[in-house]
Amino acid sequence: MPRILVVEDEVDISTSLSYSLKAIGYEVQVAERGEAALENVASFRPDLVLLDVMLPDISGFDVCRRIRANTGGVQPAVIMLTAKSQELSRVAGFEVGADDYVTKPFSIRELVLRIDARLKARRPAAEPGPAAQPADLERVKVGPLEIDRAEHRVFVNGEEIRVSPLEMRLLLFLVRTPGKMRSRKELLTEVWGYHPEVSSRTLDTHVKRIRDKFGASGDLIQTVRGVGYRLAVRGEPGTQKTGTTTPARKG
């Protein structure tokens, strides 16, 4: 069964979460501090981390940033838990690499649905039909972009780029139909696994993170203004990037 690491310093909450998740069948470990959480990520190798923002030693944002900076192995999905509901806090969570953001108080049922969606998102997106790549899709190359699904590795111009599970799923979904525009609604539904709780700002933030990581090749992901995104080889006509996109930087 999937392994879940609960990072929460409030004992009542961590105990309730641990009990509920174990009852469903998940394997669960609990950490009350950020440094302990990072040690558990290395030893327990969770599939998903429920990460409180306000921790006694370091913030959940710092924990998430350090998880994403780790180059070894497949990274876990991260759902941040916090009492802060402001958009600025949510965006900050996504910018450090979180896959989802849940505000307290929350219902266990809703949280479990979000956990299921995030674990589902760790599996490669499938899209049958004549436009799709071969079924195994172990290694795909489009222009300077190369994706090794089996090893969860992404290369741009031969240089490896670190990506989160959600970023990998987004790339795999786009790479199946290079040149084809995918609408915002379609991306939010198919890549995130559910639609109502995810905003277009979330999608834009993740696309910007990928572009930054791609550096000079950031224009591989192109914006169809007001509609969606597509993957295209540099120099292909008929697409535009948004005017607000800053010059790409190495991630």
KAQUI-V990793 format. One record per pair of residues at least 24 apart in sequence whose ideal C-beta (glycine too) atoms are under 7 Angstrom apart, sorted by the first residue. I is the first residue (numbers start at 0). J is the second residue. D is the distance in Angstrom with one decimal. If there is no record, write none. Layout:
BEGIN
i=(I,I)
j=(J,J)
d=(D,D)
END
This chain:
BEGIN
i=(0,0,0,1,1,1,1,2,2,2,2,2,3,3,3,3,3,4,4,4,4,4,4,4,4,5,5,6,6,6,6,6,6,6,7,7,8,8,8,8,16,19,23,32,33,33,33,36,37,37,40,40,45,46,46,46,46,47,47,47,47,47,47,48,48,49,49,50,50,50,50,51,51,52,52,52,53,60,60,60,63,63,63,64,64,67,67,67,70,73,74,74,76,76,76,76,76,76,78,78,78,90,90,93,93,93,94,96,98,98,116,116,116,119,120,120,120,120,120,120,121,123,123,123,124,124,124,124,124,126,130,131,132,139,141,141,141,141,142,142,142,143,144,146,146,146,155,155,156,160,160,160,161,162,165,166,166,166,169,173,173,173,173,174,177,177,178,178,178,179,180,180,180,180,181,181,181,182,182,183,185,186,186,207,210,210,211,211,211,212,213,214,214,214,215,217)
j=(24,25,26,25,46,47,118,26,43,44,45,46,27,45,46,47,49,28,30,36,39,40,43,45,48,29,49,30,36,48,49,50,51,62,51,80,32,51,54,55,49,107,111,56,57,61,62,62,62,65,66,75,75,75,76,118,121,75,76,78,114,117,118,75,77,78,80,77,78,79,80,80,81,79,81,83,81,91,92,95,95,96,97,95,96,95,96,163,161,151,163,164,117,118,120,121,164,165,113,114,117,200,204,201,204,205,204,163,163,165,191,192,193,192,164,165,168,190,191,192,164,148,168,171,168,171,172,189,190,175,176,175,175,174,174,177,230,232,219,232,233,216,219,170,171,174,213,216,216,212,213,250,250,212,205,205,208,209,205,220,228,229,230,230,230,231,229,231,235,229,223,226,227,229,227,228,229,226,227,227,227,227,228,244,244,247,247,248,250,250,247,247,248,249,247,247)
d=(5.0,5.6,5.6,5.7,4.2,6.6,5.5,4.6,6.2,6.8,4.5,5.2,5.2,5.8,6.9,5.1,6.5,5.3,6.5,6.6,5.4,6.6,5.9,4.0,4.7,4.8,4.9,4.9,4.2,6.3,6.5,4.8,5.7,6.8,4.6,6.8,6.9,6.6,5.7,5.5,6.6,4.9,6.7,4.9,3.9,6.6,4.6,5.5,6.4,6.0,5.9,6.8,4.9,5.8,6.9,6.1,6.7,5.5,4.5,6.8,6.1,5.8,6.1,5.1,4.9,5.4,5.9,5.6,6.9,5.2,6.5,4.9,6.8,5.9,3.9,6.6,6.9,6.2,6.8,5.1,4.6,5.4,5.5,4.5,6.7,6.8,3.7,6.1,5.8,4.5,5.7,6.2,4.2,6.8,6.8,6.0,5.3,6.9,6.2,6.8,6.2,6.8,6.3,6.0,4.5,6.8,6.2,5.3,6.7,4.6,6.9,3.7,5.2,5.0,6.5,5.7,5.2,6.9,6.6,5.2,4.6,5.6,6.7,5.0,5.5,5.4,4.1,6.1,6.4,5.2,5.0,5.2,5.5,5.4,5.6,4.9,6.4,6.7,6.5,3.8,6.5,5.3,5.7,6.1,6.5,6.1,5.2,5.0,6.4,4.9,6.6,6.9,7.0,6.9,6.7,6.3,6.9,5.6,6.3,7.0,7.0,6.9,4.0,5.7,4.9,6.4,6.3,5.4,6.8,5.9,4.8,6.3,5.4,4.6,5.1,6.1,6.2,6.0,4.2,5.0,6.9,6.4,6.8,6.9,6.9,5.3,5.6,5.2,5.2,3.4,6.3,5.2,6.8,4.9,6.4,3.4)
END
